[in-house]
Amino acid sequence: MANSMAEQLQQDMQCEGLLECIHGLKQLDKECFQALVQSDDPLTIDEVAEEVDRERSTAYRAIQRLLQSGFIQKEQINYEQGGYYHVYRPTDPEQIANDMQRMLNDWYAKMGQLIQEFEDKYDQNLERQLQANN
């Protein structure tokens, strides 16, 4: 992934790039997300691990990152005789898009504030230098 914003803007990004750009997700996270999106039914951790050909614990860590980012939802399924297990499904794409838009708006506002602070700081320094030279 590119380091600077200028490098990112020059890249040919795809919509899946948002997963890593905005949320810092990894390639395996994207593969797990795709497995869930392509499945007709919610999947267990074991099923996700099988789909992405990884160990259960590795898939579990990716699923946890996807849960924290809001890209997937966890649902508890109860056994009739007691006990339960969890299945995972993708979050509604509109909700994900709205969350990313909010995050982008927050980022934009913060960058605008930092740019203003930069301008104020260096404008004051330049004014002092000009006054000292006069």
C-alpha positions as CSV (number, residue, x, y, z in Angstrom):
1,M,0.0,0.0,0.0
2,A,1.2,3.5,-0.8
3,N,2.5,5.6,2.1
4,S,1.6,9.1,1.1
5,M,-1.8,10.5,0.0
6,A,-0.2,11.6,-3.3
7,E,0.9,8.0,-3.9
8,Q,-2.5,6.7,-3.1
9,L,-4.2,9.1,-5.5
10,Q,-1.9,7.9,-8.3
11,Q,-2.8,4.3,-7.7
12,D,-5.5,2.5,-9.6
13,M,-7.6,1.6,-6.6
14,Q,-10.6,-0.7,-6.6
15,C,-13.5,-0.5,-4.1
16,E,-12.0,-3.4,-2.1
17,G,-9.1,-1.1,-1.4
18,L,-11.3,0.8,0.9
19,L,-11.1,-2.2,3.3
20,E,-7.4,-1.7,3.8
21,C,-7.3,2.1,3.2
22,I,-10.0,3.1,5.6
23,H,-9.9,0.2,8.1
24,G,-6.4,-1.1,7.8
25,L,-7.6,-4.6,7.0
26,K,-5.3,-7.2,5.6
27,Q,-5.5,-9.5,2.5
28,L,-6.8,-12.4,4.6
29,D,-9.5,-10.1,6.0
30,K,-10.6,-9.3,2.5
31,E,-10.6,-13.0,1.5
32,C,-12.7,-13.9,4.6
33,F,-15.1,-11.0,3.8
34,Q,-15.4,-12.2,0.2
35,A,-16.2,-15.8,1.4
36,L,-19.0,-14.4,3.6
37,V,-20.3,-12.2,0.8
38,Q,-20.3,-15.1,-1.7
39,S,-22.1,-17.5,0.6
40,D,-25.8,-17.8,0.5
41,D,-25.9,-18.6,4.2
42,P,-24.1,-17.3,7.3
43,L,-20.8,-19.2,7.9
44,T,-19.1,-20.5,11.0
45,I,-15.5,-19.8,11.7
46,D,-14.7,-23.4,10.6
47,E,-16.5,-22.9,7.3
48,V,-14.7,-19.5,6.7
49,A,-11.3,-21.2,7.5
50,E,-12.1,-23.9,5.0
51,E,-13.1,-21.4,2.3
52,V,-9.9,-19.4,2.7
53,D,-7.7,-22.5,3.3
54,R,-6.3,-21.3,6.6
55,E,-6.2,-22.6,10.2
56,R,-9.2,-21.9,12.3
57,S,-7.3,-19.5,14.7
58,T,-6.0,-17.5,11.7
59,A,-9.5,-17.2,10.2
60,Y,-10.8,-16.3,13.7
61,R,-8.4,-13.3,14.0
62,A,-9.5,-12.0,10.6
63,I,-13.2,-12.4,11.5
64,Q,-12.5,-10.4,14.7
65,R,-11.0,-7.6,12.7
66,L,-14.0,-7.6,10.3
67,L,-16.4,-7.5,13.3
68,Q,-14.5,-4.6,14.8
69,S,-14.6,-2.7,11.6
70,G,-18.4,-3.3,11.2
71,F,-18.1,-5.2,7.9
72,I,-19.7,-8.4,9.3
73,Q,-22.3,-9.3,11.9
74,K,-22.2,-12.2,14.5
75,E,-25.3,-14.2,15.3
76,Q,-25.7,-16.8,18.0
77,I,-27.5,-20.1,17.1
78,N,-28.8,-22.1,20.0
79,Y,-28.9,-25.9,20.0
80,E,-32.2,-27.4,21.2
81,Q,-30.4,-29.6,23.8
82,G,-28.4,-26.6,25.1
83,G,-25.3,-24.8,24.0
84,Y,-24.8,-22.6,21.0
85,Y,-22.4,-21.6,18.2
86,H,-21.9,-18.4,16.2
87,V,-22.3,-17.7,12.5
88,Y,-21.1,-14.6,10.6
89,R,-22.7,-12.7,7.7
90,P,-21.8,-9.5,5.9
91,T,-23.3,-6.3,7.1
92,D,-25.7,-4.5,4.7
93,P,-23.5,-2.7,2.1
94,E,-25.5,0.5,2.5
95,Q,-24.7,0.6,6.2
96,I,-21.0,-0.1,5.5
97,A,-20.9,2.6,2.9
98,N,-22.6,5.1,5.3
99,D,-20.1,4.3,8.0
100,M,-17.2,4.7,5.7
101,Q,-18.7,8.0,4.4
102,R,-19.0,9.3,8.0
103,M,-15.4,8.2,8.8
104,L,-14.2,10.0,5.6
105,N,-16.1,13.1,6.5
106,D,-14.6,13.1,10.0
107,W,-11.1,12.6,8.5
108,Y,-11.7,15.4,6.0
109,A,-12.8,17.8,8.9
110,K,-9.7,16.8,10.9
111,M,-7.3,17.3,8.0
112,G,-9.0,20.7,7.3
113,Q,-8.3,21.7,10.9
114,L,-4.7,20.6,10.7
115,I,-4.2,22.5,7.4
116,Q,-5.6,25.6,9.0
117,E,-3.2,25.1,12.0
118,F,-0.3,24.7,9.6
119,E,-1.2,27.9,7.8
120,D,-1.7,29.9,11.0
121,K,1.6,28.7,12.5
122,Y,3.7,29.3,9.5
123,D,1.9,32.6,8.5
124,Q,2.7,33.9,12.0
125,N,6.4,32.8,11.7
126,L,6.6,34.5,8.3
127,E,5.0,37.7,9.7
128,R,7.6,37.8,12.5
129,Q,10.4,37.3,10.1
130,L,9.1,40.2,7.9
131,Q,8.7,42.4,11.0
132,A,12.2,41.6,12.2
133,N,13.7,42.5,8.7
134,N,12.0,45.9,8.7
